Amino acid sequence: MPSARMGFAYRFATLGCLVLFWFGLSGLLVVARGDPEAFLRTTFARSSRADTFEHLNGVSVPFWLVHSSLVLIAIAAARYRRSDVLTVSLIGPVIALAISLLGQAWSDPDWYVVAAVCTIGWVVGTVAGGLYWGLKRRGTSA
């Protein structure tokens, strides 16, 4: 019984983080009216360098689409109690976040690189989670 409760807590916490991030990203895109580069540049004009947010517009919508797909897979996995699918789906994003966090000079971050690397990780997680779910049915051994 404790493992079932732990599985629920894991699914709930993971799904909560993904959905909250989706709301934040969606809110940014709505408030910025599709131009997050200009919005962030004017908002953080005093505390950031001029080139910090360059080329961010080109990756923001694809990142939002891929993140939305990942959230849909996570919601479906949580609904059908497939913690294994949720775990496989998060491998790509975790690796991408680690690369982004460790690979940036945070005194002068390049947010385009962070968003692009995270987009690649999210694509990998979405595809891997979907393929894993399609190929590995519950209760079968492979």
C-alpha positions, 0 to 999 in steps of 0.5 A: 500500500505505501508504494501505491501512495508513493506512486500517486504522489510522484505522478501528482507532483510531476504532473503539477510541475509540468502543468504549472510550467505550461501555465507560466509559458503560456502566460508569457506568450499571451502577455508578450503577444507572441514576441517574448524577445521584445517583452523580456528585453524591455522588462529586464532592460536594466538588469540584462545585457542587450543580446541576452534574449536574441533569437528567442522568438524563433524557438518559443512557439516550438518549445510551447508546442512540444511542452504541450505535447509532453504535458498531454502524455503526462496527463494521460500517463497519470490518468492511466496510472502509468508511472513507467511511461511518465518516468520514460517521458521525463528522461529527455527533459531532465538531461536537457535541463542538466545540460542547460544548467551546467553549460551556461555562463549564468553571468551572461546567459544565452536564453536561446541556447537554453530554450533550444536545448530544452526543446530538443530534450522535450522532443526526445521525452515526448517521442520516447514516452509515446513509443514506450507506451505504444510498444510496452503494454502493461503486464507484458514482459519485454 
